[in-house]
Structures are given as C-alpha cells and as structure tokens.
Amino acid sequence: MKTGNIVLSVTILLGAVVAQASDCDLLQTYRQALIHDAHYSAAKAQLRAGYERSTQGRAGLLPRVSLDAQTHWMESDYQDSNGNTQHRRQNRSYGIQLIQPVFRWQNWIQFQQGELQRAQAQIEFERAIQDLLLRVVQAYFNILNATDVLESVRDLRTADAIQLASAKKMFEIGNVSIIDVHEAQASFDRSMAQFIKARSDLDLAQFTLVRITGQDASALKGLHDSVVLSPPQPFELATWIAAAQRNNFDVQVQELLLEIAGNEVRIRKAEHLPTVDLVITQSMQQNPNTNTNRTDSSNIGLRMNIPLYSGGRVDSTTRQALAMQEQTEFELDDARRAATLAARQAWSGVVDGMAQVKALEAAKSSAHSALASNHIGYKIGMRVGIDVLEAQGKLSDIVQQLSRARYDTLLAQLQLKAAAGALSEADIIEVNALLSG
C-alpha cells in the first residue's frame, strides 16, 4: 500500500472516531446505555430467571422418574448342602420408578402460576426498558441544562468583569463613587462563585450519564435554538388518565400479582384435596443366600393419598394467602392512583411548561432590552452601576430558567407517555430530531 493511501485511511479513521466522540446524540446515547447500563443488564437476567418459572410450573404436570441402586456385602457363617462353609456374600438390587400425576389440583394451579409469573417477568422487563429511556433522557437533558447554565454564568461573569473595569476607570476620573466599585466587585465575585458551582454541576451531570452509558459525555448535541414544543396528543387529560389506569406498567404488574395471590389461595385450599398418581416400578434383587439368586418384578398401579390432618398448617397457610391477596388488592388500588397522579403531573408539566417557556422567552427579550437601556443610561449618567449589574443578573437568571423549562417540558412529554405505558424508542427518535446537527 502506498504511503499516501495509508495516510488517507488513517485520516478517515481518525475523522470517524472524532465525529463519533463529538457528535453523540440522544439516540446514540440510549443505544450505548442498552449495552452498558447495569440496571438494564440486571433486568435482562431477571427476565431469563422469570421465564424459568413457567418451566418449573409445568414440571408438576409431567412424570417423575427415579433410579435406586444398592449393593452391599455381608459376612456370616452357614453351611450349604454340600457342607461347605460360606463367610461372605454380595447382595445387589435396583429399582426404577415412574410417577405420573393423575389428579393433583395444586400442581395444575402452579402451572397456571408459572405462566402468570412469566408474564410478570416480561412486563417488569418492559418497565425496565421504559425506566432506562427516562433515565437516559433525564441525564442527557441535565447535561445540556448544566451546559446552558455554565455558559450563562460565564457570560454574566464576563459582563461583571467589564462592568468592574468600567467602574474602576470611572472612579479614577471621579465620575462614580467607590460604592459603585464595591458593588461591581461584589457582583463579579458572586458570578465567579456561581461559575465554579455551575462547572461542578456539569461535571456531576456528565458522570451521571457515564454511569449509565459507560462512555464519555463531554460532547452532546443540544436543542435547536428555534425548537417548537408540541402539546400532548391527544390533549384531553381524561384520555391520558384512563390509559394510565389501564396500561401503566406498575398497574399491569400489580394486576398480575393479584392473580398470582388468588392462585396462592387456591393452591393452599387444594392441599385439602386427595391426590392420585400413576406409579410404574421395575426392580431387580440379587440375593445369593436364597434358592433364587435373582428376582425381577414389575408393578403398575394407582396411588391415592388423602390428607387428614397436618397440625393446622394448611388452614394457617390458607388464611395467610387470603391476607396477602387482600394486601395485593390494596396495592393495586394504590398503583392505579399513583398512575393517575403521574399522568396528571406529567400532563400539567407539558401544558404549564409550554406556557412557562413562552413567558420566559418574552421575559428574555424584555431583559435584553432592559440591559441595553441600562448600559446606555449608565454611559450618560442616568443609571448607576447597580442598575446595570441587576439587569445583567436578571437576564442570566431568565436564561437559566428558560433552559430548564424547555428540558423539563420535553421530559414531561416522555413522562406522560411513560405513565400511560406507551413510551418507546420511537419517542427517543422523535426528540432526537429536535437536536442540532
């Protein structure tokens, strides 16, 4: 390969690596989390474990086969028909047994229980995926918001530094008092402290995302400056509440747990019932001490067992299962109420958030105008330094509030869908389209 081609290949490879490191968007971050997030990996393992409950429940309906084999040596003194003395002999025996349940009502219920537990594991896994989506988005938006805050505070610090330099210069020529210098110095020191805290907050926000994705989170795509937020679709709160009470993953899990609790009651009550098994046995016994050295036998039959008394354990476990069923009913009711509250909060977060963003955008425009007017007034002597400093601080606060309101509103849109059990990767793709290239 020619040197020029090698250089070109390395350049292309490095360019791809740099692009991957510097152009990470929300969708890429989510897919990294699918690989590296420990909670999600644990949920996958839990799903595999939950699927085994179905196999375990089915096992009670299938036959059980066991093999028993024995060999032992015995020493004894006796004489055979020829007058010979025997001192040692070896006995051997084996048996193989098959037991097929014919009527075991609790085993049938346990089979149904296994299917319910498998369904529960699947729903809990889907809930884990939804939780991962929200955690990724929240961590991603926290970094973007922390970056916006840091930039706003940096601009405020720069403006305060310029104002401090101007106050010192004007104090030297006698146009302002030393009070203006002290106020400008105090404002600069305050903005410096805010800058340090904002930088620390950004580091912590980045580390939070690194914990989820295992990747560097220093360069992320942000929102378009002209992003337009959309109201919930459908807009009616009642529709979202109804969907949340029906499809929320916590509600679905609790509904299954209620069915499982009901089956536990049936299992405990079934312990009072008789059981019938088909038993097939094949055995061999070899005993040199008898006239017949080897005996083979085969048996087939039905075995019935009728429980009579177990010290009160069955009645106690039945009462326990009934109490736990009642507990699960209350927990299901609470889950539905929690889903309703989550839907209300998220819906309000979207609707009120959009109104707040609109108001803050207007406030930002007004704050810019006010700051410009105060700068002009300060230059012509109609405003003092504290007026300029306050205007700069107000603008910085509004910019930070606007940034937070945008991200909170977008997050609330996803939380609303999560409350209704409808959040998916498609929603991440939709939000990702709002990020700048």
C-alpha positions as CSV (number, residue, x, y, z in Angstrom):
1,M,0.0,0.0,0.0
2,K,1.3,3.4,-0.9
3,T,2.1,5.9,1.9
4,G,-0.5,8.4,0.6
5,N,-3.2,5.7,0.9
6,I,-2.1,4.9,4.4
7,V,-2.3,8.5,5.5
8,L,-5.7,8.8,3.8
9,S,-7.0,5.7,5.6
10,V,-5.7,6.8,9.0
11,T,-7.2,10.3,8.4
12,I,-10.6,8.8,7.6
13,L,-10.4,6.5,10.6
14,L,-9.5,9.3,13.0
15,G,-12.1,11.5,11.5
16,A,-14.8,8.9,12.1
17,V,-13.6,8.5,15.7
18,V,-13.6,12.2,16.3
19,A,-17.0,12.5,14.7
20,Q,-18.3,9.7,17.0
21,A,-16.8,11.4,20.0
22,S,-18.1,14.9,19.2
23,D,-21.4,14.3,17.6
24,C,-23.1,12.0,20.1
25,D,-26.9,12.5,20.1
26,L,-29.7,11.2,22.3
27,L,-30.4,8.1,20.2
28,Q,-26.7,7.1,20.2
29,T,-26.6,7.7,24.0
30,Y,-29.6,5.4,24.5
31,R,-28.1,2.6,22.4
32,Q,-24.9,2.9,24.4
33,A,-27.0,2.6,27.6
34,L,-28.5,-0.6,26.3
35,I,-25.1,-2.1,26.2
36,H,-23.5,-0.7,29.4
37,D,-26.3,0.1,31.9
38,A,-26.1,-2.2,34.9
39,H,-29.8,-1.9,35.8
40,Y,-30.9,-2.9,32.3
41,S,-28.4,-5.8,32.3
42,A,-29.8,-6.9,35.6
43,A,-33.4,-6.7,34.2
44,K,-32.4,-8.9,31.3
45,A,-31.0,-11.5,33.8
46,Q,-34.2,-11.2,35.8
47,L,-36.3,-11.8,32.7
48,R,-34.4,-15.0,32.0
49,A,-35.0,-16.1,35.6
50,G,-38.7,-15.3,35.3
51,Y,-39.1,-17.4,32.2
52,E,-37.9,-20.4,34.1
53,R,-40.9,-20.1,36.4
54,S,-43.0,-21.3,33.5
55,T,-40.9,-24.4,33.1
56,Q,-40.9,-25.1,36.8
57,G,-44.7,-24.8,36.9
58,R,-45.1,-27.2,34.0
59,A,-42.8,-29.7,35.8
60,G,-45.6,-30.6,38.3
61,L,-47.7,-32.0,35.4
62,L,-45.0,-34.2,34.0
63,P,-43.8,-37.6,35.2
64,R,-41.0,-38.0,37.7
65,V,-38.5,-40.8,37.1
66,S,-36.1,-42.0,39.8
67,L,-33.5,-44.8,39.9
68,D,-32.4,-46.5,43.1
69,A,-29.5,-49.0,43.2
70,Q,-27.9,-50.7,46.1
71,T,-25.0,-53.2,46.7
72,H,-23.7,-54.5,50.0
73,W,-21.6,-57.2,51.4
74,M,-22.5,-59.4,54.3
75,E,-20.3,-61.9,56.3
76,S,-22.0,-64.8,58.0
77,D,-21.2,-68.5,58.8
78,Y,-23.5,-71.1,57.5
79,Q,-23.2,-74.4,55.6
80,D,-24.6,-75.2,52.2
81,S,-26.0,-78.5,51.0
82,N,-22.5,-79.9,50.4
83,G,-21.3,-79.0,53.8
84,N,-19.2,-76.0,52.7
85,T,-19.0,-73.0,54.9
86,Q,-19.8,-69.6,53.5
87,H,-18.4,-66.5,55.0
88,R,-19.2,-63.6,52.7
89,R,-21.7,-62.7,50.0
90,Q,-22.8,-59.7,48.0
91,N,-26.4,-58.6,47.6
92,R,-27.5,-56.3,44.7
93,S,-30.7,-54.6,44.0
94,Y,-32.0,-51.8,41.8
95,G,-35.3,-50.2,41.0
96,I,-36.6,-47.6,38.6
97,Q,-39.9,-45.9,39.3
98,L,-42.1,-43.5,37.2
99,I,-44.7,-41.4,38.9
100,Q,-47.2,-39.6,36.7
101,P,-49.6,-37.3,38.5
102,V,-53.2,-38.1,37.5
103,F,-55.0,-35.7,39.9
104,R,-53.1,-33.1,41.7
105,W,-55.1,-29.9,41.6
106,Q,-52.4,-27.8,43.2
107,N,-50.0,-28.8,40.5
108,W,-52.3,-27.6,37.8
109,I,-52.7,-24.2,39.6
110,Q,-48.9,-24.0,40.0
111,F,-48.7,-24.5,36.2
112,Q,-51.0,-21.5,35.7
113,Q,-49.0,-19.7,38.3
114,G,-45.8,-20.2,36.3
115,E,-47.4,-18.7,33.2
116,L,-48.5,-15.7,35.2
117,Q,-45.0,-15.3,36.7
118,R,-43.5,-15.5,33.2
119,A,-45.9,-12.7,32.0
120,Q,-45.0,-10.7,35.1
121,A,-41.3,-11.0,34.3
122,Q,-41.9,-9.8,30.7
123,I,-43.9,-6.7,31.9
124,E,-41.2,-5.9,34.5
125,F,-38.6,-6.1,31.7
126,E,-40.6,-3.7,29.6
127,R,-40.9,-1.4,32.6
128,A,-37.1,-1.6,32.9
129,I,-36.7,-0.5,29.3
130,Q,-39.1,2.4,29.9
131,D,-37.1,3.3,33.0
132,L,-33.9,3.3,31.1
133,L,-35.4,5.6,28.4
134,L,-36.4,8.1,31.0
135,R,-33.1,7.9,32.9
136,V,-31.1,8.4,29.7
137,V,-33.2,11.4,28.6
138,Q,-33.1,13.0,32.1
139,A,-29.4,12.5,32.4
140,Y,-28.8,13.8,28.8
141,F,-31.0,16.9,29.4
142,N,-29.4,17.6,32.8
143,I,-26.0,17.8,31.0
144,L,-27.5,20.2,28.3
145,N,-29.1,22.3,31.0
146,A,-25.9,22.4,33.1
147,T,-24.0,23.4,29.9
148,D,-26.5,26.2,29.3
149,V,-26.2,27.4,32.9
150,L,-22.5,27.3,32.7
151,E,-22.5,29.4,29.5
152,S,-25.0,31.9,31.0
153,V,-22.9,32.3,34.2
154,R,-19.8,32.6,32.1
155,D,-21.4,35.4,30.2
156,L,-22.5,37.0,33.4
157,R,-19.0,36.8,34.8
158,T,-17.6,38.4,31.7
159,A,-20.2,41.2,31.8
160,D,-19.5,41.7,35.5
161,A,-15.8,41.9,34.8
162,I,-16.4,44.5,32.1
163,Q,-18.6,46.5,34.5
164,L,-16.0,46.2,37.3
165,A,-13.3,47.5,35.0
166,S,-15.6,50.4,33.8
167,A,-16.4,51.3,37.4
168,K,-12.8,51.4,38.4
169,K,-11.9,53.6,35.4
170,M,-14.8,56.0,36.0
171,F,-13.9,56.1,39.7
172,E,-10.4,57.2,38.8
173,I,-11.7,60.1,36.8
174,G,-14.3,60.9,39.5
175,N,-17.5,60.1,37.7
176,V,-18.7,57.5,40.2
177,S,-18.2,56.8,43.9
178,I,-16.3,54.0,45.5
179,I,-19.7,52.4,46.2
180,D,-20.1,51.6,42.5
181,V,-16.7,49.9,42.5
182,H,-17.5,47.8,45.6
183,E,-20.9,46.8,44.1
184,A,-19.3,45.8,40.9
185,Q,-16.6,43.8,42.7
186,A,-19.3,42.0,44.8
187,S,-21.3,41.2,41.7
188,F,-18.2,39.8,40.0
189,D,-17.2,37.7,43.0
190,R,-20.8,36.4,43.2
191,S,-20.8,35.4,39.5
192,M,-17.4,33.8,39.9
193,A,-18.8,31.6,42.7
194,Q,-21.8,30.8,40.5
195,F,-19.4,29.8,37.7
196,I,-17.5,27.4,40.0
197,K,-20.7,25.8,41.1
198,A,-22.1,25.5,37.6
199,R,-18.9,23.9,36.4
200,S,-19.1,21.4,39.3
201,D,-22.8,20.7,38.5
202,L,-21.8,20.0,34.9
203,D,-19.1,17.5,35.9
204,L,-21.6,15.6,38.2
205,A,-24.2,15.6,35.4
206,Q,-21.7,14.2,33.0
207,F,-20.7,11.5,35.4
208,T,-24.3,10.5,35.9
209,L,-24.6,9.8,32.2
210,V,-21.3,8.0,32.1
211,R,-22.6,5.7,34.8
212,I,-25.5,4.7,32.5
213,T,-23.6,4.5,29.2
214,G,-20.0,3.8,30.2
215,Q,-19.0,6.4,27.6
216,D,-17.6,9.9,27.6
217,A,-20.4,12.5,27.9
218,S,-18.5,15.7,27.3
219,A,-19.8,16.4,23.8
220,L,-23.5,16.1,23.2
221,K,-25.9,17.6,20.7
222,G,-28.1,20.3,22.1
223,L,-31.6,21.6,21.2
224,H,-32.2,23.7,18.2
225,D,-32.5,27.4,19.1
226,S,-35.9,27.6,17.4
227,V,-37.3,24.4,18.8
228,V,-41.1,24.3,18.9
229,L,-42.7,22.3,21.7
230,S,-45.9,20.4,21.0
231,P,-48.9,19.9,23.3
232,P,-49.9,16.4,24.3
233,Q,-51.7,14.3,21.7
234,P,-54.5,13.6,22.4
235,F,-54.8,16.8,24.5
236,E,-57.6,15.6,26.9
237,L,-56.3,14.8,30.4
238,A,-59.1,12.3,30.9
239,T,-57.8,10.2,28.0
240,W,-54.4,10.0,29.5
241,I,-55.7,9.1,32.9
242,A,-57.8,6.3,31.5
243,A,-54.8,5.0,29.6
244,A,-52.6,5.2,32.7
245,Q,-55.1,3.3,34.9
246,R,-55.2,0.6,32.2
247,N,-51.7,0.4,30.7
248,N,-49.3,1.7,33.3
249,F,-46.7,-0.9,33.8
250,D,-46.9,-0.7,37.6
251,V,-50.7,-1.3,37.3
252,Q,-50.1,-4.2,35.0
253,V,-47.6,-5.8,37.4
254,Q,-50.0,-5.4,40.3
255,E,-52.9,-6.9,38.4
256,L,-50.8,-10.0,37.7
257,L,-49.6,-10.1,41.3
258,L,-53.3,-10.1,42.3
259,E,-54.0,-13.1,40.1
260,I,-50.9,-14.8,41.5
261,A,-52.1,-14.1,45.0
262,G,-55.5,-15.6,44.1
263,N,-53.8,-18.7,42.8
264,E,-51.8,-19.0,46.0
265,V,-55.1,-19.1,47.9
266,R,-56.4,-21.9,45.6
267,I,-53.1,-23.8,46.0
268,R,-53.4,-23.7,49.8
269,K,-57.0,-24.8,49.7
270,A,-56.1,-27.6,47.2
271,E,-53.9,-29.2,49.9
272,H,-57.1,-30.5,51.5
273,L,-57.9,-32.5,48.3
274,P,-56.8,-36.1,47.6
275,T,-54.1,-36.8,45.1
276,V,-53.9,-39.7,42.6
277,D,-50.7,-40.8,40.9
278,L,-49.9,-43.5,38.4
279,V,-46.9,-45.5,39.7
280,I,-44.8,-47.8,37.5
281,T,-42.0,-49.7,39.1
282,Q,-39.3,-52.1,37.6
283,S,-37.0,-53.7,40.2
284,M,-34.3,-56.5,40.4
285,Q,-32.9,-58.1,43.6
286,Q,-30.0,-60.5,43.7
287,N,-29.5,-62.5,46.9
288,P,-27.1,-65.5,46.8
289,N,-28.4,-66.6,50.2
290,T,-31.7,-67.9,48.8
291,N,-32.6,-70.6,46.4
292,T,-33.4,-68.0,43.8
293,N,-30.4,-65.8,43.2
294,R,-32.2,-63.1,41.2
295,T,-35.7,-61.8,41.3
296,D,-37.2,-59.4,38.7
297,S,-40.5,-57.6,39.3
298,S,-42.7,-55.1,37.5
299,N,-45.6,-53.2,39.1
300,I,-48.1,-50.7,37.8
301,G,-50.9,-49.2,39.7
302,L,-52.7,-46.1,41.1
303,R,-51.8,-44.5,44.4
304,M,-54.2,-42.2,46.2
305,N,-53.3,-40.0,49.1
306,I,-56.0,-38.3,51.3
307,P,-54.7,-35.6,53.7
308,L,-56.5,-35.9,57.0
309,Y,-54.7,-33.7,59.5
310,S,-51.5,-31.6,59.3
311,G,-51.5,-29.9,62.7
312,G,-53.4,-26.9,61.4
313,R,-50.7,-25.9,58.9
314,V,-53.0,-25.9,55.8
315,D,-55.7,-23.8,57.4
316,S,-53.0,-21.3,58.6
317,T,-51.3,-21.0,55.2
318,T,-54.7,-20.5,53.6
319,R,-55.5,-17.6,56.0
320,Q,-52.1,-16.2,55.3
321,A,-52.6,-16.4,51.5
322,L,-56.0,-14.7,51.9
323,A,-54.5,-11.9,53.8
324,M,-51.7,-11.4,51.2
325,Q,-54.4,-11.4,48.5
326,E,-56.2,-8.6,50.3
327,Q,-52.9,-6.7,50.6
328,T,-52.3,-7.1,46.9
329,E,-55.8,-5.6,46.2
330,F,-55.0,-2.5,48.2
331,E,-51.6,-2.3,46.4
332,L,-53.3,-2.5,43.0
333,D,-55.7,0.3,44.1
334,D,-52.7,2.4,45.1
335,A,-50.9,1.7,41.8
336,R,-53.9,3.0,39.9
337,R,-54.0,6.1,42.0
338,A,-50.2,6.6,41.5
339,A,-50.6,6.2,37.8
340,T,-53.4,8.7,37.8
341,L,-51.2,11.2,39.7
342,A,-48.2,10.6,37.4
343,A,-50.4,11.2,34.4
344,R,-51.8,14.4,35.9
345,Q,-48.4,15.7,36.9
346,A,-46.8,14.9,33.5
347,W,-49.8,16.4,31.6
348,S,-49.5,19.6,33.7
349,G,-45.8,19.6,33.2
350,V,-46.3,19.7,29.4
351,V,-49.1,22.2,29.3
352,D,-47.8,24.5,32.0
353,G,-44.3,24.1,30.8
354,M,-45.2,25.3,27.3
355,A,-46.8,28.4,28.8
356,Q,-43.8,29.0,31.0
357,V,-41.4,28.7,28.1
358,K,-43.4,31.2,26.1
359,A,-43.5,33.6,29.1
360,L,-39.7,33.2,29.7
361,E,-39.0,33.8,26.0
362,A,-40.8,37.1,26.2
363,A,-39.1,37.9,29.5
364,K,-35.7,37.1,27.9
365,S,-36.4,39.6,25.1
366,S,-37.5,42.2,27.6
367,A,-34.4,41.6,29.8
368,H,-32.1,42.1,26.8
369,S,-33.8,45.4,26.1
370,A,-33.7,46.4,29.7
371,L,-30.0,45.6,29.9
372,A,-29.2,47.6,26.7
373,S,-31.2,50.6,28.1
374,N,-29.3,50.4,31.4
375,H,-26.0,50.3,29.6
376,I,-26.9,53.5,27.7
377,G,-28.2,55.1,30.8
378,Y,-25.1,54.3,32.7
379,K,-22.9,55.8,30.0
380,I,-24.9,59.1,30.0
381,G,-25.2,59.2,33.8
382,M,-28.9,58.4,34.1
383,R,-28.2,55.0,35.7
384,V,-25.8,53.8,38.3
385,G,-23.7,50.7,38.3
386,I,-26.0,48.7,40.5
387,D,-28.8,49.1,37.8
388,V,-26.6,47.6,35.2
389,L,-25.5,44.8,37.5
390,E,-29.1,43.9,38.4
391,A,-30.1,43.9,34.8
392,Q,-27.3,41.6,33.9
393,G,-28.2,39.3,36.8
394,K,-31.9,39.2,35.8
395,L,-31.0,38.3,32.2
396,S,-28.8,35.5,33.4
397,D,-31.5,34.1,35.7
398,I,-34.1,34.2,33.0
399,V,-31.8,32.4,30.5
400,Q,-31.2,29.7,33.0
401,Q,-34.9,29.4,33.9
402,L,-35.8,29.2,30.2
403,S,-33.2,26.4,29.6
404,R,-34.6,24.4,32.5
405,A,-38.2,25.0,31.4
406,R,-37.5,23.7,27.9
407,Y,-35.9,20.5,29.1
408,D,-38.5,19.9,31.8
409,T,-41.3,20.3,29.3
410,L,-39.7,17.8,26.9
411,L,-39.1,15.4,29.7
412,A,-42.7,15.8,30.9
413,Q,-43.9,14.7,27.4
414,L,-42.0,11.5,27.8
415,Q,-43.1,11.0,31.4
416,L,-46.7,11.4,30.2
417,K,-46.3,8.6,27.7
418,A,-44.5,6.5,30.4
419,A,-47.4,7.0,32.8
420,A,-49.7,5.6,30.1
421,G,-47.3,2.7,29.4
422,A,-46.7,3.9,25.8
423,L,-43.1,5.2,25.9
424,S,-40.8,3.6,23.3
425,E,-37.6,4.1,21.3
426,A,-39.7,5.9,18.7
427,D,-40.3,8.7,21.1
428,I,-36.5,9.0,21.6
429,I,-36.1,9.2,17.8
430,E,-38.7,12.0,17.8
431,V,-37.0,14.0,20.5
432,N,-33.6,13.3,18.8
433,A,-34.8,15.1,15.7
434,L,-35.0,18.3,17.8
435,L,-31.3,18.3,18.4
436,S,-28.9,20.4,16.4
437,G,-26.6,18.7,14.0
